[in-house]
Amino acid sequence: MSDYIPSNADLFHSFAEHLLNYVSVRISQSWTHIDAKRFSSLQKLFSMFESAWMIAKDSNSTANVRERQRTQKECDKALRSFVNQYLRFDPVTDKDRDEMKIPNKDTVRTAHTEVHEIVDFKILIKGTNNLTIDFKTLGSNTKAKPKGYSGAVIIWTISDVKPNNNDDYTGHTLATRSPYTIEFDDNDSGKSVWVKATWQNGRGILGRWSEAQTAIVP
């Protein structure tokens, strides 16, 4: 399968601009799972690229072209991470991904059709308002994700009591490396947070969810 994000600067601009506009509209309507700070950061990187891209189109000096290349590389990296963490799960649909020109999970060729491994994790304090999820496969001596897997899906929510089901968790991400740090707002300090996790394979199939764990946001 060819790379879904164009490398050509003009095509990259069109692709990224369309995706960001699409996401912006959906956030205002229903995509509350997307972290506002993370989306804002991606928008800023795109604006930096767009500015460098426009300057290089007017004057394609070596310095201008290299600046466009640098900003495109940074935006590309952030864009891929954003897609993997926020756009490959419900409530984002296959139709949404088709609209954004993001390949759906059934286009990923892999032999894995079931996920038997279970995520084992610890919640660690990492600075003010941050909690780190240190995860691995249950029974494993390493933190490496299982071969052919996308990563661990981690969900969390602020709550005084244990959530009844997964739909009650408001935070959602795909962590491709362990550990993963969750950043909370200042007003969340001192509140209880509940966390669960499961492995996801290359076809987007989820395994069994871990037992919920709780901690206090520092």
Summary of the structure (lengths in Angstrom):
residues: 218
radius of gyration: 19.0
end to end distance: 43.8
largest distance: 59.6
contacts: 640
relative contact order: 0.14
helix: 39%
strand: 22%
